[in-house]
Amino acid sequence: MSIVLVRVDDRLVHGQIVEAWVPFCNATRIIVASDEVKGNRIQRIAIESCESNDLAIKVEGIEESLADMASGDMEKERLIIIFPNLKDLILAYRKGLRFADLNIGNLHHNSCGRMITPSVSLDSDDDEILQGLLRLGIKLDIRAVPSDRPIEYK
């Protein structure tokens, strides 16, 4: 298995993912890793219905997604992992998920966040998590689609 993109996107699976990131990364599978989304039957069914012959899409809890990735079943997959928020991402990291780069595409906190881009606002918890990831040497890539210029996190 090759993890080709780790992304935080509160919109989960949508046009930017399917039409831009999947072809850019040559992805064959998407996992949405979130206990909350997994527990929402309607949201889970809507996301998984975007699957095609060329792209498998699964919504899994965080523990389940890590176990799935550790199994040999995804040996030949090119995987995009999407988290709805940074708290779920850091939970997965603490449970063993490792990655060198993190893409942040859409993260909204309405009026209480600090605007980084029109589609990314960060609250103080997000900033704390991102600072910790930077200290670990993880490269942050803030952009909606591959053709956008990455925004520097400050």
C-alpha positions as CSV (number, residue, x, y, z in Angstrom):
1,M,0.0,0.0,0.0
2,S,1.1,3.5,-0.8
3,I,-0.4,6.4,1.0
4,V,-0.4,9.1,-1.7
5,L,-2.3,11.8,0.2
6,V,-3.3,12.5,3.8
7,R,-5.8,15.3,3.8
8,V,-8.0,17.2,6.3
9,D,-11.2,18.3,4.6
10,D,-14.4,18.8,6.5
11,R,-16.3,18.5,3.2
12,L,-14.9,14.9,2.9
13,V,-15.4,13.4,-0.6
14,H,-16.5,16.0,-3.2
15,G,-15.5,17.4,-6.6
16,Q,-12.0,18.7,-5.5
17,I,-11.1,15.2,-4.3
18,V,-12.6,13.1,-7.1
19,E,-11.9,15.4,-10.1
20,A,-8.5,16.9,-9.0
21,W,-6.7,14.9,-6.3
22,V,-7.6,11.4,-7.4
23,P,-6.1,11.8,-10.9
24,F,-3.2,13.9,-9.6
25,C,-2.2,11.1,-7.2
26,N,-3.3,8.2,-9.4
27,A,-5.3,7.1,-6.3
28,T,-7.2,3.8,-6.4
29,R,-8.9,4.0,-3.0
30,I,-10.2,6.7,-0.6
31,I,-10.7,6.0,3.1
32,V,-12.6,8.6,5.1
33,A,-11.3,8.0,8.7
34,S,-13.8,9.2,11.3
35,D,-15.7,7.5,14.1
36,E,-18.4,10.3,13.9
37,V,-18.9,10.0,10.1
38,K,-18.9,6.2,10.3
39,G,-21.7,6.4,12.9
40,N,-23.8,8.6,10.6
41,R,-25.5,6.1,8.3
42,I,-26.9,8.6,5.8
43,Q,-23.6,10.5,5.4
44,R,-21.6,7.2,5.1
45,I,-24.0,5.8,2.4
46,A,-23.8,9.1,0.5
47,I,-20.0,9.1,0.5
48,E,-19.6,5.5,-0.4
49,S,-22.1,5.9,-3.2
50,C,-19.4,7.9,-5.0
51,E,-17.4,4.7,-5.6
52,S,-16.7,3.7,-9.2
53,N,-15.0,0.8,-11.0
54,D,-11.7,2.7,-10.8
55,L,-12.0,4.1,-7.3
56,A,-13.0,2.3,-4.1
57,I,-14.4,4.6,-1.3
58,K,-14.9,3.5,2.3
59,V,-15.9,5.3,5.5
60,E,-14.3,3.7,8.5
61,G,-13.7,4.5,12.2
62,I,-10.2,5.5,13.0
63,E,-9.2,2.2,14.6
64,E,-10.8,0.3,11.7
65,S,-9.0,2.3,9.1
66,L,-5.6,1.8,10.7
67,A,-6.3,-2.0,10.9
68,D,-7.4,-2.0,7.3
69,M,-4.2,-0.2,6.2
70,A,-2.0,-2.6,8.3
71,S,-3.6,-5.7,6.6
72,G,-2.2,-7.1,3.4
73,D,-5.5,-6.5,1.6
74,M,-4.4,-3.0,0.4
75,E,-1.0,-4.0,-0.8
76,K,-1.5,-2.7,-4.3
77,E,-3.6,0.3,-3.5
78,R,-2.8,4.0,-3.9
79,L,-4.6,5.4,-0.9
80,I,-6.0,8.9,-0.1
81,I,-6.9,9.2,3.6
82,I,-9.3,12.0,4.5
83,F,-10.0,13.2,8.0
84,P,-12.8,15.7,8.7
85,N,-10.8,17.6,11.3
86,L,-7.3,17.8,12.8
87,K,-8.4,16.2,16.1
88,D,-9.3,12.9,14.2
89,L,-6.0,13.2,12.3
90,I,-3.9,13.6,15.5
91,L,-5.8,10.7,17.1
92,A,-4.8,8.5,14.2
93,Y,-1.2,9.7,14.4
94,R,-1.1,8.8,18.1
95,K,-2.4,5.3,17.3
96,G,0.3,4.7,14.7
97,L,-0.5,6.4,11.4
98,R,2.7,7.9,10.0
99,F,3.0,10.3,7.1
100,A,5.5,12.9,5.9
101,D,3.1,15.4,4.3
102,L,-0.3,16.7,5.3
103,N,-2.7,18.5,2.9
104,I,-5.3,20.8,4.4
105,G,-8.0,21.6,1.9
106,N,-11.2,22.7,3.7
107,L,-11.5,23.4,7.4
108,H,-14.2,25.8,8.6
109,H,-14.8,27.2,12.0
110,N,-17.3,29.9,11.0
111,S,-16.6,33.1,12.7
112,C,-14.4,31.8,15.5
113,G,-11.4,30.8,13.4
114,R,-8.3,32.5,12.0
115,M,-8.6,32.6,8.2
116,I,-5.7,31.1,6.4
117,T,-7.4,30.8,3.0
118,P,-11.1,31.3,2.0
119,S,-11.6,27.6,2.7
120,V,-9.4,27.1,5.7
121,S,-9.9,28.7,9.1
122,L,-8.1,27.5,12.2
123,D,-9.0,27.7,15.8
124,S,-6.5,27.6,18.7
125,D,-6.7,23.8,19.0
126,D,-5.9,23.4,15.3
127,D,-2.9,25.7,15.6
128,E,-1.6,23.7,18.5
129,I,-1.9,20.4,16.6
130,L,-0.3,22.0,13.5
131,Q,2.6,23.3,15.6
132,G,3.1,19.8,17.0
133,L,3.1,18.3,13.5
134,L,5.7,20.8,12.3
135,R,7.9,19.9,15.3
136,L,7.7,16.3,14.2
137,G,9.0,17.3,10.7
138,I,5.7,16.9,8.9
139,K,5.4,19.2,5.9
140,L,2.1,21.2,5.7
141,D,0.5,21.7,2.3
142,I,-2.5,24.1,2.5
143,R,-4.4,24.2,-0.8
144,A,-7.7,23.1,-2.1
145,V,-6.5,21.4,-5.4
146,P,-3.2,20.4,-6.8
147,S,-3.1,23.3,-9.3
148,D,-3.3,25.9,-6.4
149,R,-0.2,27.4,-5.0
150,P,0.4,26.0,-1.5
151,I,-0.1,28.6,1.3
152,E,2.5,28.8,4.0
153,Y,1.3,28.1,7.5
154,K,2.2,30.9,9.9
